[in-house]
Amino acid sequence: MKKNYLMTPGPTPVPSEVLLAQARPMIHHRTPEFDNAIRECVEGLKYVFQTEKSDVLLFAASGTGGMESAIVNCFSPGDKVVVCHNGKFGQRMELIAKTYGLDVNVLQYGWQQIVNPADVAAFLQANPNTRGVIITQSETSSGVLNDVQTVGEIVKDYPDCVLIVDSITGIGAVECKTDEWHLDVVMTGSQKGLMLPPGLAAVAVSPKAWRAYERATLPRFYFDWMRYKKNLAQNTTPFTPPVSLVLGLAEALKLIREEGLENTIIRHARLAEATRQGCEALGLELFAPAEGRGNAVTPVCVPDGVDGKKLVSVMKNKYGVTVAGGQDEYAGRIIRIGHLGYFGEFDIITTLAALEMTLKELGFAFEPGTGIRAAEAVFMEG
Ligand SMILES: *Cc1c(COP(=O)(O)O)cnc(C)c1O
């Protein structure tokens, strides 16, 4: 028997309280009991999205469904949008927007660069008829954290332009102040910071985004935001919801409230810092630039002479520790250590230990214990 440790940035581990809530016998979704769970979820989601002004809508979908909902509800064919693209998920937003026939402009960066808000400002000045700015807050493919707060300050001065933020690995791990930062559409997915299995997308919709909705003519049915808003006003959903996931979400949100969102974010910052210190102490290079590193995932460059795919497979098969590999051109060149959601200090220590033992086996030279020691030092600082 081998004990397994899921150290990926989605799906993430699920706390036992949440698993148990989902194991309850099925209930019908048109009942006061279920209405109550929906009400708790909406209140809890508003708390984690830090919003009072926005509606938070819930869909049975993976995170990508939430992304697609933003496009079909805010725009009309030919609308000019600008996508900030510095990784795999920014690229996905570009693809969705193109699929729906928008006039898609791209601010293109490398995967190891952060989006420069001044470029967004310059684009909007040159193109005042832009209807949407689309940005990924926490780029899970690269670990880069983009400055959506500054972009929010820029976009807020354009009354007909909405700011769409993919915060799928931002929510619950880093600050994401929907109201204060003027973020119009913000989304997350259940299998990330919310500590649930995959299957739910949550999308916050601001009053400005609702005005965009009124103008938008793209066809929409399943993801039509208004259906969800009207039903949520009665604490219900337009279609059969994933009942077990909703019961689990109510439980997960209780756990976040008990910890307190500020503390949740501080915990993530410490886990990320210990992971970074541990890897650097081993002589490994961090992938994301120092000025823009998030708390959800730490991508680390695979050292020369080590086979990156083998590194991931030995960690998993020999030691039971699953980390993610790189995507696209970084496949085999980086590993991504997730620490998003239900994670504690010893998950990091365990992962660094497995990383050390694997690197040793694959012939990388370093003094065993160095990484763990550096991580412990971060945790003992308190
Ligand atoms: C996980 C993730 C998504 C959504 O992916 P799904 O597989 O559809 O849930 C989107 N953006 C980011 C940044 C992500 O991390």
The ligand as an SDF file (V2000), in Angstrom:
LIG
                    3D

 15 15  0  0  0  0  0  0  0  0999 V2000
   -7.7690   25.3230  -13.9280 C   0  0  0  0  0  0  0  0  0  0  0  0
   -7.7830   26.6260  -14.6170 C   0  0  0  0  0  0  0  0  0  0  0  0
   -8.7710   26.9570  -15.5720 C   0  0  0  0  0  0  0  0  0  0  0  0
   -9.9340   26.1070  -15.9020 C   0  0  0  0  0  0  0  0  0  0  0  0
   -9.6850   24.8380  -16.2390 O   0  0  0  0  0  0  0  0  0  0  0  0
  -10.8130   23.7120  -16.2140 P   0  0  0  0  0  0  0  0  0  0  0  0
  -10.0090   22.5160  -16.5370 O   0  0  0  0  0  0  0  0  0  0  0  0
  -11.8140   24.0490  -17.2250 O   0  0  0  0  0  0  0  0  0  0  0  0
  -11.4060   23.7030  -14.8310 O   0  0  0  0  0  0  0  0  0  0  0  0
   -8.7230   28.2070  -16.1280 C   0  0  0  0  0  0  0  0  0  0  0  0
   -7.7940   29.1040  -15.8140 N   0  0  0  0  0  0  0  0  0  0  0  0
   -6.8410   28.8410  -14.9020 C   0  0  0  0  0  0  0  0  0  0  0  0
   -5.8430   29.9000  -14.5790 C   0  0  0  0  0  0  0  0  0  0  0  0
   -6.8010   27.5980  -14.2890 C   0  0  0  0  0  0  0  0  0  0  0  0
   -5.8700   27.3330  -13.3650 O   0  0  0  0  0  0  0  0  0  0  0  0
  1  2  1  0
  2  3  1  0
  2 14  2  0
  3  4  1  0
  3 10  2  0
  4  5  1  0
  5  6  1  0
  6  7  2  0
  6  8  1  0
  6  9  1  0
 10 11  1  0
 11 12  2  0
 12 13  1  0
 12 14  1  0
 14 15  1  0
M  END
$$$$
